[in-house]
Amino acid sequence: MSDIKVPEMGESVTEGTILRWTVAEGDAVQQGDVLLELETDKVNLEVSAESSGLLESLLRQEGDTVQVGEVIGRIRTGDAASSTTGTASAPIGEEKAAPAPEAAPSLPSSPKAAEAVSPPPAESGDTSAKASPAARKLARERGVELGSVPSADPIGRVYSGDVKSFADGGPAAQTQPAPQQPAAKPSASPKAAQPATSSDPLKPVERQRMSRRRQTIATRLVEAQHNAAMLTTFNEVDMTAILDVRKRRKDKFKEKFDVNLGFMSFFTKAVVGALKAFPAVNAEIDGDEVVYKKFYDIGIAVSAKEGLVVPVVRDADRLGFAEIEKSIAGLATKARDNQLALSDLQGGTFTITNGGVFGSLLSTPILNAPQVGILGMHKIQLRPVAIDAERMENRPMMYVALSYDHRIIDGSEAVRFLVKVKELLEDPESLLIES
């Protein structure tokens, strides 16, 4: 027998939610087969079988919260898997065909003989004790009570054919009155829609359980607002120079580095330069101490299917434009494919979020605790700008926002940080020197 246990998922993760089982009781599994998908606060991960055999039991169901190290299922391995009652000659995962009703032996006339061949009663509370794994699986799928299914087998074993015949109203179902169908239970899956509860049939509603990640996002955003003295300052950036550089260099850049020259590399470089000038924005609070970080791991907020995630570009101060673009593109792809590892999400010192890709013109981003600063980018929009006392021009402008923790960052420091970012972006060549 082999236990299916919840694996270690990182030092900060102690529990997860079973998002879905990819196998069912009675299925044959091979070592390395994916058994289930676990959802944690940060990432989803697949749990594989450590041995081959027959999946004997699932101890926890979809939607259940489970702890690291907890046994959530069992696999019958080795010879035991191939010697289950009534299936000694069948390979793992296959059941012996149920005898046809007409092939059943005729009933004996002697009461003692009848007693000898009558099926023994199932143990109390275990109506599936004499059911094959495939029959139990089919009964779950069809909503059939196994205790109500008659069997044509001499020893009373219920096979999938019996369940199917009973569920379809066949001869097996006619041997006794159909049991009262129990009320359907709502699915435990985090994504399962719940019945509408509106009292007005013309105004239907739908309830949907929040995923673990969405619950975590909600909790941490509220905590950030409750635990930090959060304030936001704004400025605007003239994007003319960056757009000109991208226009002139993007083709050669793509040809040389096999990656597009986007805006995020410019903003990452500008943020690193400003963090070096204002170290408090790259710090965090630990009790009554301020921890100043001498490295620059920049989190880039990415919108994934299950909610916002913030993978981290490591040592951004040591990377060139192409390396930053490749790193961001790789992390974004992993986020969309739900392939991010915990190591991709841990340890950022500052975050950049770009609402402009969705059309946002202005917003106040919320801190990604325990970080004390986050920069919000927004939509580039042509606006009339005064060049001097006599001239006006339409320029591609972007509003930028810095949310910061006022407990350790003074207002003047935050404003000067954002001005520094603006200056570096409006003079892209300076990014090669400042960062």
ABEGO torsion letter per residue (X at the ends): XBBBBBBBAEAABABBBBABBABBBGBBBBBGBBABBBBBAABBBBBBBABBEBBABBABBBGBBBBBGBBABBBBBEAAAAABBGAAABBBGBBBBBBBAAABBBBBABAAAAAAABBBBBBBGBAAAABBAAAAAAAAAAGBBAAABBBABAAGBBBAAAAAAAAAGBAAAAABBBBBBBBBBBBABAABBBBBABABAABBBBBBBBBAAAAAAAAAAAAAAAABBBBBBBBBBBAAAAAAAAAAAAAAAAAAAGBBBBAAAAAAAAAAAAAAABAAAABBBBEABBBBBABBBBBBBBBBAAEBBBBBBBGAAABBAAAAAAAAAAAAAAAAAGABBAAAABGBABBBBBAAAAGBABBBBBBBOABABBBBBBBBBBBBBBABAABBBBBBBBBBBBBBBAAABBAAAAAAAAAAAAAAAABAAAAAAAX
